[in-house]
Amino acid sequence: MKHGPSSESALPTVTGFSPGFVALGLEAPLLATLEALGYEEPTPIQREAIPPLLAGRDLLGQAATGTGKTAAFALPMLQLISHAARGRPSALVLVPTRELAIQVGEAVQRYGKELRVNMLPVYGGQAIGPQLHALKRGVDVVVATPGRALDHIRRGTLKLQDVRIVVLDEADEMLDMGFAEDLDAILAATPKIKQTALFSATIPPRIRAIAHRHLQNPIEITIAKEPVKAGTAPRVQQTAYIVTKSHRAAALARVIDVAGANSALVFCRTRLEVDEVTAMLTARGHRAEAIHGGMSQGQRDRVMQAFKAGQTELLVATDVAARGLDIPQVSHVINYDLPSSAEVYVHRIGRTGRAGREGAAITILDPREQRLLRTIEQHTKARVTVLPIPSVADLRSRQLDRVQAAVEQVLRDGSLDTFKHLVERLSVHPPAEVAAAALKLLVRAQGGERQEQEIPLIPARQPEIGRPIRDARHSGGRLHGGSTGAERPPTGRSRHGGRTVEMARVYVGVGREAGIRPSDLVGAIANEAKVNSNIIGAIEIEHRFSIVDVPAAMASGIIEILGRARIKGRRVPVRLFRE
C-alpha cells in the first residue's frame, strides 16, 4: 500500500486564506505560510499536482523549470510528513546540481517554517563534517545531489528506512549527467512502500523506463506550453540584468534610475514582494504605488486612477492583480523576477510598446535562471539582450544628461522673467557658478547626491554550448568506461552551438580499479568547480586513471579545484593530460 493522507489532513475550515490554495486541501499552517509569503493563487502545476500527492498517489509530472513545481511537490510533502515521527528522514528530494539543492532546500525551509521541519541540503563541494553532524542530530527532509547522497548511504550516515516520500526533480537532467545507476542504488535503499514523484521537463523513453521501475500506478500530468508564433511577442526592446539575490533590490532601483522610467509597470511574484519593493522605491524618492489581491476594490481603483493621471510613476503589481487592467501608456515593463513561464512573460511585456509606441521590457535575472531565459527566447522567437548592471558612474552620467535635457526644454519654453530678477540679485557671483549651484540643487532634489554602492557584475552564461557534446558522450562507448577515442576530434576542438571551442584533456588519477563511473567525474567537476555539467566533453575511464575533456579556458581552474577535492572519498592527482 501507499501512504495516504492522515485523517488530520482533511480540508480545513479556514478563513482569510487564498481560496485557490484552500481548495487544494492544504492545512492551515501551510496556508498561513503562503499568506505570509504573499502567494495569491496556485500555478497550473500546483493545481494539478498537489491534490493527488496529498492523496498519496505516485506522480509523473512534465513541467519546465520556473513553473512553480518546487511548491507543487514541497507543500504536499511537508503536510504528509508533518504527521510522521521526527528525527529520521521522512522525505528525500534528489536534484541534479548543488545550485538546485540549495534553491529547493531554501524553499522547503520557507514553506515548512510553521511546521518546524528540519531540512538538510546535501551536496558535493561542501565540507562533509557539518552534514554528518546534522544527520546524526536528526533531520526530517534531505535535499541531495545523487553522488553525495550515495556517498552518505555507503558510509551508513544517511538512513532511509523511514522515508515516506521520494521526489526526483529535473530527472532528465540527472540522467543526462550520468546518474541513472546512482538513482537506482539510492531508491533501492528506500522502503518498498513509499510515495514517489518524478518531475521532468521532457518525458523521453529513458524517463519512462525509470518511472516504470520505481513508480506504482502513477498519476500523469503535463503542463503544456501554449505555442507562441514568431511576431506574437511585442516588438519592444528586451533586456536583462544578472544579479545575485542579495543585490536584486539595489539592481532594480539602479535600472529604474538609469532608465528614467516615467510610466512603468513593475511585476513581482508575491504580495509580500510587491509591498517591499514599493516601500523601497518610495524611500528612494519615486512615486510608486502597490496593487495586489490583498487590497480592496476601492484601493485598487484609487491606485489605477493615480497611475493613469500620471500622478504615479511606478505601479508595482502581481500578475493576478494586473489581469484585466486597462493601461494604455506604459513606457517600461520591469520583471523583478523572471516569470514562471514564457506565456506569462509575453503577457507581461505585451503591456508596453502598444499602438506603434516604443516600449522597453527589463528583467532582473538570478544567475540560476539563465537557462529559463534561453527557453523564453526560443518560445517567443525574440532575443533578450543581457547587459551588465549600470555602474555608479553610469547612473551619475545619466542623471546629468536628464538635467541638461530638462534645462534645455525650459530655455525653449521661455517665461523666465521672474527668475532673471533672481539671477540679477546674485550677480555678485560669476554667472557660471550661479548656474552650477542651481543645477546642484536640482540634482540634489532628484536624489542625485545619494550614496550609491557598486553592484557586483555576474557574467552571462554561454547559451547551452555543451549540449551537443553531452549528448554524444552519453550515446558513445566512453560512457561505460570504453576507450574508443571516436568522440574527440584529433584537433582537440569541438563544435558547440555552431562555433568551435578549444578543448583540453584533464588527467584524473583514478579509474575503473576504484569503481569510478562517468557520473562520479561529472558530479565532481560540476559540484566542486561550480560549473554547468553541459561544458564537460568526452570522458575516458581506464583501469587506473581517467581523462575528461573540458574547455581549455577553464582547464586550469578545474584542475586546481578538483585537485583539492575528494573523489570517491580520497584525494587524487589531477593535471593536464600528456599524450
C-alpha positions as CSV (number, residue, x, y, z in Angstrom):
1,M,0.0,0.0,0.0
2,K,0.9,3.6,-0.5
3,H,1.0,6.1,2.3
4,G,-2.2,8.1,2.0
5,P,-3.0,11.4,3.9
6,S,-3.8,11.0,7.5
7,S,-7.3,11.7,8.9
8,E,-5.9,15.1,10.1
9,S,-5.2,16.2,6.5
10,A,-8.8,16.7,5.6
11,L,-9.7,20.1,4.1
12,P,-9.6,22.5,7.0
13,T,-12.1,25.2,7.7
14,V,-10.1,28.3,7.3
15,T,-10.8,31.9,6.6
16,G,-8.7,34.7,5.3
17,F,-6.5,32.5,3.1
18,S,-6.3,32.2,-0.7
19,P,-9.4,30.2,-1.8
20,G,-7.2,28.7,-4.6
21,F,-4.8,27.1,-2.1
22,V,-7.6,26.2,0.4
23,A,-9.4,24.2,-2.4
24,L,-6.3,22.1,-2.9
25,G,-6.6,20.6,0.6
26,L,-3.6,22.2,2.2
27,E,-3.8,22.6,6.0
28,A,-3.8,25.8,8.0
29,P,-0.1,26.0,8.9
30,L,0.9,25.8,5.2
31,L,-1.8,28.2,4.2
32,A,-0.6,30.7,6.8
33,T,2.9,30.5,5.5
34,L,1.7,31.0,1.9
35,E,-0.3,34.0,3.1
36,A,2.7,35.5,4.9
37,L,4.8,35.0,1.8
38,G,2.2,36.8,-0.3
39,Y,1.2,33.9,-2.7
40,E,-2.1,34.7,-4.3
41,E,-3.1,31.7,-6.3
42,P,-1.6,28.3,-7.3
43,T,0.1,27.9,-10.7
44,P,-1.2,25.2,-13.1
45,I,1.4,22.6,-12.0
46,Q,0.4,23.3,-8.3
47,R,-3.3,22.9,-9.1
48,E,-2.7,19.6,-10.9
49,A,0.0,18.0,-8.7
50,I,-0.9,18.9,-5.1
51,P,-4.3,17.0,-4.7
52,P,-3.0,13.6,-6.0
53,L,0.2,14.0,-3.9
54,L,-1.9,14.7,-0.8
55,A,-3.9,11.6,-1.6
56,G,-0.7,9.6,-1.5
57,R,-0.5,8.8,-5.2
58,D,2.7,8.4,-7.2
59,L,3.1,11.1,-9.8
60,L,4.9,11.6,-13.1
61,G,4.9,15.3,-14.0
62,Q,6.1,17.0,-17.1
63,A,6.9,20.7,-16.3
64,A,9.7,23.1,-17.1
65,T,11.8,25.0,-14.7
66,G,10.1,28.1,-13.4
67,T,6.5,26.8,-13.4
68,G,6.3,26.6,-9.7
69,K,6.9,22.8,-9.4
70,T,9.0,23.2,-6.2
71,A,6.0,24.3,-4.3
72,A,3.9,21.7,-6.2
73,F,5.8,18.8,-4.5
74,A,7.2,20.6,-1.4
75,L,3.8,21.7,0.0
76,P,2.1,18.2,0.0
77,M,5.4,16.6,1.0
78,L,5.6,18.8,4.1
79,Q,1.9,18.2,5.0
80,L,2.3,14.5,4.8
81,I,5.5,14.2,6.8
82,S,4.2,16.7,9.5
83,H,2.2,13.8,10.9
84,A,5.2,11.4,10.9
85,A,7.7,10.7,13.6
86,R,10.6,13.2,13.7
87,G,14.3,12.7,13.8
88,R,15.0,10.4,10.8
89,P,14.5,11.5,7.2
90,S,10.8,11.1,6.2
91,A,11.3,12.8,2.8
92,L,14.1,12.7,0.2
93,V,14.4,15.1,-2.7
94,L,17.0,14.3,-5.4
95,V,18.2,17.1,-7.7
96,P,20.9,17.2,-10.3
97,T,23.1,20.1,-9.1
98,R,24.3,21.8,-5.9
99,E,22.7,25.1,-7.0
100,L,19.3,23.4,-7.3
101,A,19.9,21.6,-4.0
102,I,20.4,25.0,-2.3
103,Q,17.4,26.5,-4.1
104,V,15.0,23.7,-3.3
105,G,16.3,23.5,0.3
106,E,15.6,27.2,0.9
107,A,12.1,26.8,-0.5
108,V,11.4,23.7,1.7
109,Q,12.7,25.7,4.7
110,R,10.4,28.7,3.9
111,Y,7.3,26.6,3.3
112,G,7.9,24.4,6.4
113,K,8.5,27.3,8.8
114,E,5.2,26.9,10.7
115,L,5.6,23.1,10.9
116,R,9.1,23.4,12.4
117,V,10.5,21.0,9.8
118,N,14.3,20.3,9.9
119,M,15.8,20.3,6.4
120,L,19.3,19.4,5.3
121,P,20.8,20.1,1.9
122,V,23.4,17.5,1.0
123,Y,25.8,18.1,-2.0
124,G,29.4,17.8,-3.1
125,G,31.8,20.7,-2.7
126,Q,30.6,21.2,0.9
127,A,32.5,20.0,4.0
128,I,31.1,16.7,4.9
129,G,31.6,17.2,8.7
130,P,28.6,19.5,9.2
131,Q,26.5,17.2,7.1
132,L,27.5,14.2,9.3
133,H,26.7,16.2,12.5
134,A,23.3,17.3,11.2
135,L,22.3,13.8,10.1
136,K,23.3,12.4,13.5
137,R,21.3,15.1,15.3
138,G,18.3,14.3,13.1
139,V,16.5,15.8,10.1
140,D,13.1,15.5,8.6
141,V,13.8,16.3,4.9
142,V,17.0,15.7,2.9
143,V,17.5,17.6,-0.4
144,A,20.5,16.0,-2.1
145,T,22.5,15.5,-5.3
146,P,22.8,11.8,-6.2
147,G,26.6,11.5,-5.8
148,R,26.7,12.9,-2.2
149,A,23.5,11.1,-1.2
150,L,25.0,7.7,-2.3
151,D,28.3,8.6,-0.5
152,H,26.3,9.0,2.8
153,I,24.3,5.8,2.2
154,R,27.5,3.8,1.7
155,R,29.0,5.4,4.9
156,G,25.9,4.4,6.8
157,T,25.3,8.1,7.8
158,L,22.1,8.5,5.7
159,K,19.5,6.0,6.8
160,L,16.4,5.9,4.6
161,Q,14.3,3.2,6.1
162,D,11.7,5.7,7.4
163,V,11.4,7.6,4.2
164,R,7.7,8.0,3.2
165,I,8.1,10.1,0.1
166,V,10.8,10.5,-2.6
167,V,10.9,13.2,-5.2
168,L,13.1,13.2,-8.3
169,D,13.3,16.7,-9.5
170,E,14.6,17.5,-13.0
171,A,15.0,13.8,-13.6
172,D,16.0,14.2,-17.3
173,E,18.9,16.5,-16.2
174,M,20.1,13.8,-13.7
175,L,20.1,11.2,-16.4
176,D,21.9,13.5,-18.8
177,M,24.6,13.8,-16.1
178,G,25.0,10.1,-15.9
179,F,23.3,9.5,-12.6
180,A,20.9,6.7,-13.7
181,E,22.8,4.0,-11.8
182,D,23.1,6.2,-8.7
183,L,19.4,6.8,-8.7
184,D,18.6,3.1,-8.9
185,A,21.0,2.5,-6.0
186,I,19.6,5.3,-3.8
187,L,16.0,4.2,-4.4
188,A,16.9,0.6,-3.6
189,A,17.9,1.9,-0.2
190,T,14.4,3.3,0.5
191,P,11.4,1.3,1.6
192,K,9.3,-0.6,-1.0
193,I,6.2,1.0,0.5
194,K,6.6,4.7,-0.2
195,Q,5.3,7.5,-2.4
196,T,7.4,8.6,-5.3
197,A,7.1,11.7,-7.5
198,L,9.1,12.3,-10.6
199,F,9.3,15.7,-12.4
200,S,11.0,16.2,-15.7
201,A,11.0,18.9,-18.4
202,T,10.7,16.1,-21.0
203,I,9.4,12.5,-20.9
204,P,11.6,10.5,-23.3
205,P,11.8,6.7,-23.2
206,R,14.6,6.7,-20.6
207,I,12.4,8.7,-18.2
208,R,9.5,6.3,-18.9
209,A,11.9,3.4,-18.0
210,I,12.9,4.8,-14.6
211,A,9.2,5.7,-13.9
212,H,8.2,2.2,-14.8
213,R,10.8,0.7,-12.4
214,H,10.1,3.0,-9.4
215,L,6.6,4.4,-9.6
216,Q,3.4,2.5,-8.9
217,N,0.3,3.3,-11.0
218,P,1.3,7.0,-11.2
219,I,-0.9,9.9,-12.0
220,E,0.5,11.6,-15.1
221,I,0.2,15.4,-15.5
222,T,1.6,17.6,-18.3
223,I,1.8,21.3,-18.1
224,A,1.7,22.1,-21.8
225,K,3.2,25.2,-23.3
226,E,1.0,27.3,-25.4
227,P,2.7,27.9,-28.8
228,V,3.8,31.5,-29.4
229,K,4.2,32.2,-33.1
230,A,7.1,34.4,-34.3
231,G,6.0,38.0,-34.1
232,T,3.4,37.4,-31.3
233,A,5.7,38.9,-28.7
234,P,5.5,42.7,-28.9
235,R,8.4,44.4,-30.7
236,V,9.9,46.1,-27.7
237,Q,13.5,46.4,-26.6
238,Q,14.0,43.4,-24.3
239,T,17.0,43.4,-21.9
240,A,18.0,41.5,-18.7
241,Y,20.5,42.1,-15.9
242,I,22.0,39.3,-14.0
243,V,22.5,39.9,-10.2
244,T,22.5,37.7,-7.1
245,K,19.5,37.6,-4.8
246,S,21.2,39.9,-2.2
247,H,21.6,42.7,-4.8
248,R,18.3,42.3,-6.6
249,A,16.5,45.3,-4.9
250,A,19.5,47.6,-5.5
251,A,19.7,46.4,-9.1
252,L,16.0,47.2,-9.6
253,A,16.5,50.7,-8.2
254,R,19.6,51.3,-10.3
255,V,17.9,50.1,-13.5
256,I,14.8,52.3,-12.9
257,D,17.0,55.4,-12.1
258,V,19.1,54.9,-15.2
259,A,16.2,54.2,-17.5
260,G,14.3,57.2,-16.3
261,A,11.0,55.3,-16.3
262,N,8.1,57.7,-16.1
263,S,5.2,55.2,-16.6
264,A,6.5,51.7,-15.6
265,L,4.8,48.5,-14.5
266,V,6.9,46.5,-12.1
267,F,5.9,42.8,-11.7
268,C,6.6,40.8,-8.6
269,R,5.6,37.2,-7.8
270,T,4.0,37.7,-4.4
271,R,2.1,40.4,-2.4
272,L,5.0,40.5,0.1
273,E,7.5,41.4,-2.6
274,V,5.1,44.0,-4.0
275,D,4.9,45.7,-0.6
276,E,8.6,45.5,0.0
277,V,9.6,46.8,-3.5
278,T,7.0,49.7,-3.3
279,A,8.4,50.8,0.1
280,M,12.0,50.6,-1.2
281,L,11.2,52.7,-4.3
282,T,9.2,55.2,-2.3
283,A,12.1,55.6,0.1
284,R,14.3,56.5,-2.9
285,G,12.0,59.3,-3.9
286,H,10.0,57.6,-6.6
287,R,6.2,58.0,-6.8
288,A,5.4,54.3,-6.5
289,E,2.1,52.6,-5.7
290,A,1.3,48.9,-5.0
291,I,-1.6,46.9,-6.4
292,H,-2.3,43.3,-5.4
293,G,-5.0,40.9,-4.4
294,G,-4.9,41.9,-0.7
295,M,-6.3,45.3,-1.5
296,S,-10.0,46.4,-1.6
297,Q,-11.5,47.3,-4.9
298,G,-11.7,51.0,-3.7
299,Q,-8.0,51.0,-3.0
300,R,-7.2,49.4,-6.4
301,D,-9.4,52.0,-8.2
302,R,-7.6,54.9,-6.5
303,V,-4.2,53.5,-7.4
304,M,-5.2,53.0,-11.0
305,Q,-6.6,56.5,-11.4
306,A,-3.4,58.0,-10.0
307,F,-1.3,55.9,-12.4
308,K,-3.4,56.8,-15.4
309,A,-3.3,60.5,-14.4
310,G,0.5,60.5,-14.2
311,Q,0.5,61.1,-10.5
312,T,2.3,57.8,-10.0
313,E,5.5,56.8,-11.9
314,L,5.7,53.2,-10.9
315,L,2.9,50.7,-10.5
316,V,4.2,47.6,-8.6
317,A,1.9,44.6,-9.1
318,T,1.4,40.9,-9.1
319,D,0.2,39.0,-12.2
320,V,-3.1,38.3,-10.6
321,A,-3.8,42.0,-9.7
322,A,-2.7,43.2,-13.2
323,R,-5.2,41.0,-15.0
324,G,-7.7,42.9,-16.9
325,L,-6.2,46.3,-16.1
326,D,-6.6,48.8,-19.0
327,I,-3.3,50.7,-19.0
328,P,-2.9,52.4,-22.4
329,Q,0.5,54.0,-21.9
330,V,3.3,52.1,-20.3
331,S,6.9,53.1,-21.1
332,H,8.5,50.2,-19.3
333,V,7.6,46.7,-18.1
334,I,10.1,45.6,-15.4
335,N,10.2,42.0,-14.2
336,Y,11.6,41.9,-10.6
337,D,11.5,38.1,-11.0
338,L,11.7,36.1,-14.2
339,P,8.1,35.0,-14.8
340,S,7.1,31.4,-14.3
341,S,6.5,30.7,-18.0
342,A,7.0,32.1,-21.4
343,E,3.3,32.7,-21.7
344,V,3.3,34.9,-18.6
345,Y,6.4,36.7,-19.9
346,V,4.7,37.5,-23.2
347,H,1.5,38.7,-21.4
348,R,3.6,41.0,-19.1
349,I,5.7,42.7,-21.8
350,G,2.7,43.0,-24.1
351,R,1.6,45.9,-21.9
352,T,4.3,48.2,-23.4
353,G,5.0,49.1,-26.9
354,R,1.4,49.4,-27.9
355,A,-0.2,51.4,-30.7
356,G,3.1,51.9,-32.5
357,R,4.9,53.4,-29.5
358,E,8.3,52.4,-28.4
359,G,8.5,50.2,-25.3
360,A,11.1,48.5,-23.1
361,A,10.9,45.3,-21.2
362,I,13.6,44.8,-18.5
363,T,14.1,41.6,-16.4
364,I,16.2,41.3,-13.2
365,L,17.6,37.8,-13.5
366,D,19.0,35.4,-10.9
367,P,22.1,33.6,-12.2
368,R,20.3,30.3,-11.8
369,E,17.5,31.4,-14.1
370,Q,19.7,31.9,-17.2
371,R,18.6,28.6,-18.7
372,L,14.9,29.6,-18.3
373,L,15.7,32.9,-20.1
374,R,17.0,30.9,-23.1
375,T,13.8,28.8,-23.0
376,I,11.7,32.0,-23.1
377,E,13.8,33.3,-26.1
378,Q,13.2,30.1,-28.0
379,H,9.5,30.2,-27.2
380,T,8.9,33.8,-28.1
381,K,11.3,33.8,-31.1
382,A,12.7,37.1,-29.7
383,R,16.2,38.0,-28.4
384,V,16.7,39.2,-24.8
385,T,19.9,41.1,-24.5
386,V,21.8,40.5,-21.3
387,L,23.6,43.7,-20.2
388,P,26.0,44.5,-17.3
389,I,24.3,46.2,-14.4
390,P,24.9,50.0,-14.7
391,S,27.7,51.3,-12.6
392,V,27.5,54.3,-10.2
393,A,29.3,56.4,-12.9
394,D,26.7,55.4,-15.5
395,L,24.0,56.5,-13.1
396,R,25.6,59.9,-12.4
397,S,26.1,60.5,-16.1
398,R,22.5,59.6,-16.9
399,Q,21.2,61.9,-14.2
400,L,23.2,64.8,-15.6
401,D,22.0,64.1,-19.1
402,R,18.4,64.3,-17.9
403,V,19.1,67.5,-16.0
404,Q,20.6,69.0,-19.1
405,A,17.7,68.0,-21.2
406,A,15.2,69.4,-18.7
407,V,17.1,72.8,-18.6
408,E,17.2,73.0,-22.4
409,Q,13.5,72.3,-22.5
410,V,12.8,75.2,-20.0
411,L,15.0,77.5,-22.1
412,R,13.0,76.7,-25.2
413,D,9.7,77.3,-23.3
414,G,10.8,80.7,-22.1
415,S,8.8,82.6,-19.4
416,L,11.9,83.2,-17.3
417,D,11.5,86.8,-16.3
418,T,10.8,86.1,-12.6
419,F,14.0,84.0,-12.4
420,K,16.0,86.6,-14.3
421,H,15.4,89.0,-11.4
422,L,16.8,86.4,-9.0
423,V,19.9,86.0,-11.2
424,E,20.4,89.7,-11.1
425,R,20.3,89.7,-7.3
426,L,23.0,87.0,-7.4
427,S,25.2,89.0,-9.9
428,V,27.9,89.4,-7.2
429,H,28.9,85.8,-8.1
430,P,30.2,84.7,-11.5
431,P,27.2,83.6,-13.8
432,A,28.7,80.1,-14.3
433,E,28.9,79.4,-10.6
434,V,25.3,80.6,-10.1
435,A,24.1,78.3,-12.8
436,A,26.2,75.4,-11.4
437,A,24.7,76.0,-7.9
438,A,21.2,75.9,-9.4
439,L,21.9,72.7,-11.2
440,K,23.4,71.2,-8.0
441,L,20.1,72.0,-6.1
442,L,18.1,70.4,-8.9
443,V,20.3,67.2,-8.9
444,R,20.0,67.0,-5.1
445,A,16.3,67.4,-5.2
446,Q,16.2,64.4,-7.6
447,G,18.3,62.2,-5.3
448,G,21.4,62.6,-7.4
449,E,23.7,63.0,-4.3
450,R,22.5,59.9,-2.6
451,Q,25.3,57.5,-1.6
452,E,25.4,54.5,-4.1
453,Q,27.3,51.3,-3.9
454,E,28.6,49.3,-6.9
455,I,26.7,46.2,-7.7
456,P,28.9,43.1,-8.4
457,L,28.8,42.0,-12.0
458,I,27.8,38.5,-12.8
459,P,29.0,37.1,-16.2
460,A,26.3,35.8,-18.5
461,R,26.5,32.1,-19.1
462,Q,27.1,30.9,-22.6
463,P,23.9,29.5,-24.0
464,E,24.0,25.8,-23.8
465,I,27.2,25.4,-25.6
466,G,28.0,22.0,-24.3
467,R,24.7,20.1,-25.0
468,P,25.8,18.5,-28.3
469,I,28.9,17.1,-26.6
470,R,27.0,15.9,-23.6
471,D,24.6,14.0,-25.9
472,A,27.5,12.5,-27.8
473,R,29.2,11.4,-24.6
474,H,26.1,9.6,-23.3
475,S,25.5,7.8,-26.6
476,G,29.1,6.6,-27.1
477,G,31.2,3.8,-25.7
478,R,33.0,6.1,-23.3
479,L,30.0,6.4,-21.0
480,H,30.6,2.9,-19.9
481,G,34.3,3.2,-19.5
482,G,35.3,2.3,-23.1
483,S,38.3,4.0,-24.8
484,T,37.2,4.2,-28.4
485,G,38.7,7.6,-29.0
486,A,36.0,8.3,-31.5
487,E,34.3,11.3,-29.9
488,R,37.2,13.7,-29.6
489,P,38.3,15.4,-32.8
490,P,42.0,15.0,-33.4
491,T,42.5,18.8,-33.3
492,G,41.4,19.0,-29.7
493,R,38.5,21.2,-30.7
494,S,34.7,20.6,-30.5
495,R,31.8,22.2,-32.2
496,H,29.5,23.9,-29.7
497,G,26.3,25.6,-30.9
498,G,27.8,26.3,-34.4
499,R,31.2,27.5,-33.2
500,T,34.5,25.9,-32.4
501,V,35.6,25.7,-28.7
502,E,39.2,24.7,-27.8
503,M,39.1,21.7,-25.5
504,A,41.8,20.5,-23.1
505,R,42.3,17.0,-21.8
506,V,42.4,16.6,-18.0
507,Y,44.1,13.6,-16.3
508,V,42.4,12.3,-13.1
509,G,44.4,9.7,-11.2
510,V,41.6,7.3,-10.5
511,G,39.8,4.8,-12.8
512,R,37.9,1.6,-13.1
513,E,40.0,-0.1,-10.4
514,A,38.4,2.2,-7.8
515,G,34.9,1.8,-9.2
516,I,34.9,5.2,-10.9
517,R,32.0,5.9,-13.3
518,P,31.4,8.9,-15.6
519,S,28.7,10.2,-13.2
520,D,31.4,10.4,-10.5
521,L,33.6,12.6,-12.6
522,V,30.7,14.8,-14.0
523,G,29.4,15.3,-10.5
524,A,32.8,16.1,-9.0
525,I,33.6,18.7,-11.7
526,A,30.1,20.2,-11.8
527,N,29.8,20.4,-8.0
528,E,33.3,21.1,-6.8
529,A,34.3,23.6,-9.6
530,K,30.7,25.1,-9.6
531,V,30.4,24.8,-13.4
532,N,27.5,23.7,-15.6
533,S,27.8,20.0,-16.5
534,N,27.0,20.9,-20.1
535,I,30.5,22.2,-20.6
536,I,32.1,18.7,-20.0
537,G,33.1,16.9,-23.1
538,A,34.2,13.3,-23.7
539,I,35.2,11.0,-20.8
540,E,37.6,8.1,-21.0
541,I,37.9,5.7,-18.0
542,E,40.9,3.5,-18.0
543,H,42.0,0.9,-15.3
544,R,43.9,3.3,-13.0
545,F,43.1,6.8,-14.4
546,S,40.5,8.8,-16.4
547,I,40.6,11.6,-18.9
548,V,38.0,14.3,-19.2
549,D,37.7,16.9,-21.9
550,V,36.9,20.4,-20.7
551,P,37.0,23.9,-22.3
552,A,40.7,24.9,-22.4
553,A,39.9,28.3,-21.0
554,M,38.5,26.7,-17.8
555,A,41.0,23.8,-17.5
556,S,43.4,25.4,-15.0
557,G,40.7,26.4,-12.6
558,I,39.0,23.0,-12.8
559,I,42.4,21.3,-12.2
560,E,43.2,23.4,-9.2
561,I,39.8,22.9,-7.5
562,L,39.5,19.2,-8.4
563,G,43.0,18.6,-7.0
564,R,41.8,19.8,-3.6
565,A,38.6,17.8,-3.7
566,R,37.8,14.2,-2.8
567,I,36.6,11.7,-5.4
568,K,35.2,8.5,-4.0
569,G,36.4,9.7,-0.6
570,R,40.0,10.3,-1.5
571,R,42.2,13.0,-3.0
572,V,43.7,12.1,-6.4
573,P,46.2,13.7,-8.7
574,V,44.7,16.0,-11.3
575,R,46.7,17.6,-14.2
576,L,46.7,18.3,-17.9
577,F,46.9,15.0,-19.8
578,R,50.2,14.4,-21.7
579,E,49.9,12.0,-24.6
